Amino acid sequence: MIKEPTREQCKDTGIILGVFFLYFSIKNASNTLFLITFLILVSVVVFPKIYKYLAVIWFGFSHLLGTVMTKILLTIIFYIVVAPVSIIRKLLNKDGMNLKGFKSSARTVWVNRDKQITRKDLFKPF
């Protein structure tokens, strides 16, 4: 959470507040809300530091939301993509890392390649 918001963060908070009031003033066709919107946007330009405490709350909330949503999205991706691929590979008996061969014998799992490595292979390995 931020301790002291910068001038730009205070401006951003005031602009968001102004856009919020602008939306509702247009939706409700209210001159009072439009006047409040105008005063908010003028105060953002002239005295942006008056939104300091609101900026702390706003950016603290955005930080919290970003932290929580990252964990939720990564969990969803794991259970939708990674887990089913793993289950399908186990059902099809796929062993991409040759772990079964490694565990069943004392031999190494390294594969000897007879290809001569050239300069071109080093610059474009794939």
MIVEXFI-622317 format. One line per 3 residues: number of its first residue (from 1); their letters; for each residue x, y, z of N, C-alpha, C. Coordinates in nm, 2 decimals, always signed. Layout:
BEGIN
NUM> a> X/Y/Z/X/Y/Z/X/Y/Z | ...
% end
This chain:
BEGIN
1> mik> +0.08/-0.12/+0.00/+0.00/+0.00/+0.00/+0.09/+0.12/+0.00 | +0.05/+0.23/-0.08/+0.13/+0.34/-0.09/+0.11/+0.43/+0.03 | +0.22/+0.50/+0.08/+0.22/+0.59/+0.19/+0.18/+0.73/+0.15
4> ept> +0.25/+0.78/+0.06/+0.23/+0.92/+0.01/+0.21/+0.92/-0.14 | +0.09/+0.94/-0.19/+0.07/+0.93/-0.33/+0.13/+1.05/-0.40 | +0.18/+1.03/-0.53/+0.24/+1.13/-0.60/+0.13/+1.22/-0.66
7> req> +0.18/+1.33/-0.71/+0.08/+1.43/-0.77/+0.01/+1.37/-0.89 | +0.07/+1.28/-0.97/+0.01/+1.22/-1.08/-0.10/+1.12/-1.03 | -0.07/+1.05/-0.92/-0.17/+0.95/-0.87/-0.29/+1.03/-0.82
10> ckd> -0.27/+1.14/-0.76/-0.38/+1.22/-0.71/-0.46/+1.27/-0.83 | -0.40/+1.31/-0.94/-0.47/+1.35/-1.06/-0.55/+1.24/-1.12 | -0.49/+1.12/-1.12/-0.56/+1.01/-1.18/-0.68/+0.97/-1.10
13> tgi> -0.67/+0.98/-0.97/-0.78/+0.95/-0.88/-0.89/+1.05/-0.90 | -0.86/+1.18/-0.91/-0.96/+1.29/-0.94/-1.03/+1.27/-1.07 | -0.95/+1.23/-1.17/-1.01/+1.22/-1.31/-1.10/+1.10/-1.31
16> ilg> -1.06/+0.99/-1.24/-1.16/+0.87/-1.23/-1.28/+0.91/-1.16 | -1.27/+0.99/-1.05/-1.39/+1.04/-0.98/-1.48/+1.13/-1.07 | -1.41/+1.21/-1.15/-1.48/+1.30/-1.24/-1.55/+1.22/-1.35
19> vff> -1.49/+1.12/-1.40/-1.55/+1.04/-1.51/-1.67/+0.96/-1.45 | -1.66/+0.91/-1.32/-1.77/+0.85/-1.26/-1.89/+0.94/-1.25 | -1.87/+1.06/-1.20/-1.98/+1.16/-1.19/-2.03/+1.20/-1.33
22> lyf> -1.94/+1.21/-1.43/-1.99/+1.24/-1.56/-2.08/+1.13/-1.62 | -2.04/+1.01/-1.60/-2.13/+0.90/-1.64/-2.27/+0.91/-1.58 | -2.28/+0.93/-1.45/-2.41/+0.94/-1.39/-2.48/+1.07/-1.42
25> sik> -2.41/+1.18/-1.45/-2.48/+1.30/-1.49/-2.54/+1.29/-1.63 | -2.47/+1.21/-1.72/-2.53/+1.19/-1.85/-2.64/+1.09/-1.84 | -2.62/+0.99/-1.76/-2.73/+0.88/-1.75/-2.86/+0.94/-1.69
28> nas> -2.84/+1.03/-1.59/-2.96/+1.08/-1.53/-3.00/+1.21/-1.58 | -2.93/+1.27/-1.67/-2.96/+1.40/-1.73/-2.97/+1.51/-1.62 | -2.87/+1.50/-1.53/-2.88/+1.59/-1.41/-2.78/+1.70/-1.42
31> ntl> -2.83/+1.82/-1.41/-2.74/+1.94/-1.42/-2.66/+1.95/-1.29 | -2.71/+1.91/-1.18/-2.64/+1.91/-1.05/-2.51/+1.82/-1.06 | -2.53/+1.70/-1.10/-2.42/+1.61/-1.12/-2.32/+1.66/-1.22
34> fli> -2.37/+1.72/-1.32/-2.27/+1.78/-1.42/-2.19/+1.89/-1.36 | -2.25/+1.97/-1.28/-2.18/+2.08/-1.21/-2.08/+2.02/-1.11 | -2.11/+1.91/-1.04/-2.02/+1.85/-0.95/-1.90/+1.79/-1.03
37> tfl> -1.93/+1.73/-1.15/-1.83/+1.68/-1.24/-1.73/+1.79/-1.28 | -1.79/+1.90/-1.32/-1.71/+2.02/-1.37/-1.62/+2.06/-1.25 | -1.67/+2.08/-1.13/-1.59/+2.12/-1.02/-1.48/+2.02/-0.98
40> ilv> -1.51/+1.90/-0.99/-1.41/+1.79/-0.96/-1.30/+1.80/-1.06 | -1.33/+1.81/-1.19/-1.22/+1.82/-1.30/-1.14/+1.95/-1.29 | -1.21/+2.06/-1.25/-1.13/+2.18/-1.23/-1.04/+2.17/-1.11
43> svv> -1.09/+2.11/-1.01/-1.00/+2.10/-0.89/-0.89/+2.00/-0.91 | -0.90/+1.90/-1.00/-0.79/+1.81/-1.04/-0.68/+1.89/-1.10 | -0.72/+1.99/-1.19/-0.62/+2.07/-1.25/-0.55/+2.17/-1.16
46> vfp> -0.63/+2.23/-1.07/-0.58/+2.34/-0.99/-0.51/+2.28/-0.86 | -0.58/+2.19/-0.79/-0.54/+2.14/-0.66/-0.55/+1.99/-0.65 | -0.46/+1.92/-0.72/-0.47/+1.77/-0.73/-0.44/+1.71/-0.59
49> kiy> -0.37/+1.77/-0.50/-0.34/+1.71/-0.37/-0.46/+1.69/-0.28 | -0.57/+1.75/-0.31/-0.69/+1.73/-0.23/-0.75/+1.59/-0.24 | -0.70/+1.52/-0.34/-0.74/+1.38/-0.36/-0.64/+1.28/-0.30
52> kyl> -0.56/+1.33/-0.21/-0.45/+1.25/-0.16/-0.50/+1.13/-0.08 | -0.60/+1.15/+0.01/-0.65/+1.03/+0.09/-0.73/+0.94/+0.00 | -0.81/+0.99/-0.09/-0.88/+0.91/-0.18/-0.79/+0.83/-0.27
55> avi> -0.67/+0.89/-0.31/-0.58/+0.82/-0.39/-0.51/+0.70/-0.31 | -0.49/+0.72/-0.18/-0.44/+0.61/-0.10/-0.53/+0.49/-0.10 | -0.66/+0.52/-0.08/-0.76/+0.42/-0.08/-0.78/+0.35/-0.22
58> wfg> -0.78/+0.44/-0.32/-0.80/+0.39/-0.46/-0.68/+0.30/-0.50 | -0.56/+0.34/-0.48/-0.44/+0.26/-0.52/-0.42/+0.14/-0.43 | -0.46/+0.16/-0.30/-0.45/+0.04/-0.21/-0.55/-0.07/-0.26
61> fsh> -0.67/-0.03/-0.29/-0.77/-0.12/-0.34/-0.72/-0.19/-0.47 | -0.66/-0.11/-0.56/-0.61/-0.17/-0.69/-0.50/-0.26/-0.67 | -0.41/-0.23/-0.57/-0.31/-0.33/-0.54/-0.36/-0.46/-0.48
64> llg> -0.46/-0.45/-0.39/-0.52/-0.56/-0.33/-0.59/-0.65/-0.44 | -0.67/-0.58/-0.53/-0.74/-0.65/-0.63/-0.64/-0.72/-0.73 | -0.53/-0.65/-0.76/-0.43/-0.71/-0.85/-0.37/-0.83/-0.79
67> tvm> -0.34/-0.83/-0.66/-0.28/-0.95/-0.59/-0.38/-1.06/-0.59 | -0.50/-1.04/-0.55/-0.60/-1.14/-0.54/-0.64/-1.20/-0.68 | -0.66/-1.11/-0.78/-0.69/-1.16/-0.91/-0.58/-1.24/-0.98
70> tki> -0.46/-1.20/-0.95/-0.35/-1.28/-1.01/-0.35/-1.42/-0.96 | -0.37/-1.44/-0.83/-0.38/-1.57/-0.77/-0.50/-1.65/-0.83 | -0.61/-1.58/-0.84/-0.73/-1.65/-0.89/-0.71/-1.69/-1.04
73> llt> -0.66/-1.60/-1.12/-0.64/-1.63/-1.26/-0.54/-1.75/-1.28 | -0.43/-1.74/-1.21/-0.33/-1.85/-1.22/-0.38/-1.98/-1.17 | -0.47/-1.98/-1.07/-0.53/-2.11/-1.03/-0.62/-2.16/-1.13
76> iif> -0.70/-2.07/-1.19/-0.80/-2.12/-1.30/-0.72/-2.17/-1.42 | -0.61/-2.10/-1.46/-0.54/-2.15/-1.57/-0.47/-2.29/-1.54 | -0.43/-2.30/-1.42/-0.37/-2.43/-1.38/-0.47/-2.54/-1.39
79> yiv> -0.59/-2.52/-1.34/-0.69/-2.63/-1.34/-0.76/-2.65/-1.47 | -0.75/-2.55/-1.56/-0.82/-2.56/-1.69/-0.72/-2.61/-1.80 | -0.59/-2.58/-1.78/-0.49/-2.61/-1.89/-0.39/-2.72/-1.84
82> vap> -0.32/-2.69/-1.73/-0.21/-2.78/-1.69/-0.26/-2.91/-1.64 | -0.35/-2.91/-1.55/-0.40/-3.04/-1.49/-0.46/-3.13/-1.59 | -0.55/-3.08/-1.68/-0.60/-3.18/-1.78/-0.50/-3.23/-1.88
85> vsi> -0.40/-3.15/-1.92/-0.29/-3.20/-2.00/-0.21/-3.31/-1.93 | -0.19/-3.29/-1.80/-0.11/-3.39/-1.72/-0.19/-3.52/-1.71 | -0.32/-3.51/-1.69/-0.41/-3.63/-1.68/-0.41/-3.70/-1.81
88> irk> -0.43/-3.63/-1.92/-0.43/-3.69/-2.05/-0.30/-3.76/-2.08 | -0.19/-3.70/-2.05/-0.06/-3.76/-2.08/-0.04/-3.89/-1.99 | -0.09/-3.89/-1.87/-0.08/-4.01/-1.79/-0.17/-4.12/-1.84
91> lln> -0.29/-4.08/-1.89/-0.38/-4.18/-1.94/-0.32/-4.24/-2.07 | -0.25/-4.16/-2.15/-0.20/-4.21/-2.28/-0.06/-4.27/-2.26 | -0.01/-4.28/-2.13/+0.12/-4.34/-2.10/+0.24/-4.26/-2.17
94> kdg> +0.23/-4.13/-2.18/+0.33/-4.05/-2.24/+0.44/-4.03/-2.14 | +0.56/-4.04/-2.18/+0.68/-4.02/-2.09/+0.78/-3.93/-2.16 | +0.75/-3.80/-2.16/+0.84/-3.71/-2.24/+0.98/-3.70/-2.18
97> mnl> +0.99/-3.72/-2.05/+1.13/-3.70/-1.99/+1.20/-3.84/-1.98 | +1.14/-3.95/-2.02/+1.19/-4.08/-2.01/+1.22/-4.12/-1.87 | +1.13/-4.08/-1.78/+1.15/-4.11/-1.64/+1.14/-4.26/-1.61
100> kgf> +1.05/-4.33/-1.68/+1.04/-4.48/-1.66/+1.17/-4.55/-1.69 | +1.23/-4.51/-1.80/+1.36/-4.57/-1.84/+1.47/-4.54/-1.74 | +1.46/-4.42/-1.68/+1.56/-4.39/-1.58/+1.55/-4.46/-1.45
103> kss> +1.42/-4.48/-1.41/+1.40/-4.55/-1.29/+1.41/-4.70/-1.30 | +1.40/-4.76/-1.42/+1.40/-4.91/-1.43/+1.54/-4.96/-1.45 | +1.64/-4.88/-1.48/+1.77/-4.94/-1.50/+1.87/-4.84/-1.44
106> art> +2.00/-4.89/-1.43/+2.11/-4.81/-1.37/+2.17/-4.73/-1.48 | +2.12/-4.75/-1.61/+2.18/-4.67/-1.72/+2.14/-4.53/-1.72 | +2.21/-4.45/-1.79/+2.17/-4.30/-1.80/+2.06/-4.28/-1.90
109> vwv> +1.99/-4.17/-1.89/+1.89/-4.14/-1.98/+1.93/-4.05/-2.09 | +2.06/-4.01/-2.09/+2.12/-3.93/-2.19/+2.11/-4.00/-2.33 | +2.08/-3.93/-2.43/+2.07/-3.99/-2.56/+2.19/-3.94/-2.64
112> nrd> +2.27/-4.04/-2.69/+2.38/-4.00/-2.78/+2.34/-3.97/-2.92 | +2.38/-3.85/-2.96/+2.35/-3.81/-3.10/+2.47/-3.82/-3.18 | +2.45/-3.87/-3.31/+2.57/-3.89/-3.40/+2.58/-3.77/-3.49
115> kqi> +2.50/-3.66/-3.47/+2.51/-3.55/-3.56/+2.62/-3.46/-3.52 | +2.69/-3.41/-3.62/+2.80/-3.31/-3.60/+2.74/-3.18/-3.58 | +2.78/-3.11/-3.47/+2.72/-2.98/-3.44/+2.80/-2.87/-3.52
118> trk> +2.73/-2.79/-3.60/+2.80/-2.69/-3.68/+2.77/-2.55/-3.62 | +2.84/-2.45/-3.67/+2.82/-2.31/-3.63/+2.67/-2.27/-3.65 | +2.61/-2.31/-3.75/+2.47/-2.27/-3.78/+2.38/-2.33/-3.67
121> dlf> +2.41/-2.45/-3.62/+2.33/-2.51/-3.51/+2.33/-2.42/-3.38 | +2.44/-2.36/-3.36/+2.46/-2.28/-3.24/+2.38/-2.15/-3.25 | +2.37/-2.09/-3.37/+2.30/-1.96/-3.38/+2.15/-1.99/-3.40
124> kpf> +2.11/-2.10/-3.45/+1.97/-2.13/-3.47/+1.94/-2.27/-3.41 | +1.93/-2.28/-3.28/+1.92/-2.42/-3.22/+1.79/-2.49/-3.25 | +1.68/-2.41/-3.29/+1.56/-2.48/-3.31/+1.52/-2.48/-3.45
% end
